[in-house]
Amino acid sequence: MFKSKKYGFWSIVFIFLFVVGVVSTNKESYSLRTLENIDQKIEFFSPVIQKLVDKGVPYDFVIELIKDSTVNFNERYVQIDISLRKPSKTSTSTLIYNKLVNDEAVGRIIQFIEKHKKTLTEVKEKYAIDPEILASLLWVETRHGDYLGNHQVVSVFLSLALADQQDFIQYNLKRNKEKLHPSKKELVELKTKLIERSHTKANWAINELVSIYKNRDKFPMPITQIYGSWAGAFGISQFIPSSFARWARDGNNDGYYNLFDIDDAIYSAAHYLSMHGYGPTEDQKRKAIYSYNHSNTYVNTIMLLTQKTTEKLALIDSLQHILPILPLIGE
């Protein structure tokens, strides 16, 4: 009898500790917070609401946005990774995205150029952007629209706008410590970098939300129906909201700036490159493409795809000139 009560007591203790552990784990795992209750969502996003109101966004607009059932928090968007490594001395001048550079890719780019020849020709005349560059860039971005992303853009920026809150700074500090195992000296550097980057990211996200509000009438669909990458870029040309506001163009003259429409995406990407210094020299092309995505590997990949595509098109063109005269040569 006593033994049975003893085990019963410890069973209760075990269950209690297990429940406490689960609750504790859920508290740290923000991805489990569905925030289905409206009051809970408003309270959770209250720091963002205040910042947006301070920036001139109407309170009612922000509240209606947060009340939308598709808008929610996801911990992935607020995660910030810090590097403590010193800059590598290894040159990045030849690095490329290997999976995106192959014969199939070149073939798809050539097909794209042929299919959208009219629009690409118009763009070349207006912005002086090479069709091979545009077709290669849009291939790298979204495989010409086959990979657009499934992350709701509003939720991405609402979540990231919380990055400078103490709870999330501590959350990211714990993540980075577990990954990097920093020394005491490195820990100081880690904290400094993380705090600085958290504030930078949060401010950037707030400005992107302000841009969404200011340009909401330019979008071809309700803003909560816009989905894109985990970083908040959307459409075939993958623009963030502020880039959409400044560089998007109506390529098919339907009155909308629709980056999910191929003509609008081509015109918008061309306009962006043109306004960022694109020119006939390789250096001008590389600088403009780098402004599109600050990665030398990205630039190298697009330039190599452009080169391979140009060479393949030249070969096809020469064969087309040779083939008609082959029977005459045989005679």
C-alpha positions, 0 to 999 in steps of 0.5 A, a space after each residue: 500500500 505504501 509502495 503504491 502511494 509512493 509510486 503514485 506520488 512520483 508519477 504525479 511529480 513526473 507528469 507535473 514536470 513534463 507539463 511544465 517542460 512542454 509549456 516552457 518549450 512552447 513559450 520559446 517556440 514562437 512558431 507554435 503561436 497561431 495567434 487566432 484570438 484577435 485581442 492576442 494578435 493585437 497585443 502581440 504585434 503592439 510594438 509594430 502597431 505603434 511604430 507604424 502609427 508613428 510613421 503615419 499609417 492609420 491605426 485602423 488600417 493596421 488593425 484590419 491588417 492584423 485581424 486578417 485570418 491569413 496574417 500571422 507570426 512565424 519565427 522563421 522570419 524573425 531569425 537572425 544569424 550572425 557570423 563571427 568569422 573574419 572575411 575570407 581571403 578566398 576570391 569569390 570571382 568565379 563562384 556560381 550557383 552550380 545547380 542553375 547553370 547547365 544545358 537545360 537552363 540555357 535551353 529554357 532561357 533561349 525558349 524564354 527569349 523566343 517566347 517573349 521576343 516582342 516584349 524583350 525587343 521593346 525593352 531593349 529599345 527603351 532601356 538598352 537592356 540585353 534580352 539574354 541578361 534579363 532572361 538569365 536574371 529572371 531564370 535565377 530569380 524564379 525560373 521564369 515564374 515557376 518558383 514564386 514562393 509561398 510566404 505571405 509578404 505582410 506576415 513576413 514583414 510584420 514578424 521581422 518588425 519585432 526583431 528588435 524586441 528584447 524577447 526576440 533578441 534573447 531568442 536569437 542570441 540563444 540560437 547563435 550561441 548554440 550554433 557558434 559556441 563563442 568564447 567570452 570575447 566572441 560573445 561580446 562581439 556576438 551580442 553587439 552585432 546581434 543588437 545592431 542587426 536586430 534594430 536594422 532589420 526591424 526598422 527595414 521591415 517597418 519601412 517595407 510595411 509603410 511602403 505596402 500601405 502607401 502603394 496598396 492601390 497599385 497592387 493588382 490584388 489585396 495585399 494579404 493575397 501577395 505571396 513570395 519569398 521568405 525574405 518578402 520579395 514577390 513576383 516573377 522579378 522578386 521585388 520587395 515592396 519599396 522596390 515595387 513602389 519605385 521601379 515597377 512598370 506596366 509592361 502590358 498597358 492594362 493599368 496595373 503594376 503586376 509583377 506576376 505578369 511576365 510583361 510587367 516583370 520584364 519591364 520592371 526588371 529592365 527599368 531597375 537595371 537601367 536606373 542602377 547604371 546598366 550599360 554596354 561594358 561588363 563592369 556596368 552590367 555587373 554593377 547593375 546586377 549586383 544592385 539587384 542582389 548584393 552577391 558576387 555569386 549571383 552576378 557571376 551566375 547571371 553573367 555566365 548564363 548570359 555568355 552561354 546563352 549568347 554563344 548558343 544563340 550564335 551557333 543556332 543562327 550560324 546553323 540556320 544560315 548554313 543549312 539552306 546552302 548544304 544541298 547546293 554544296 552537295 551538288 
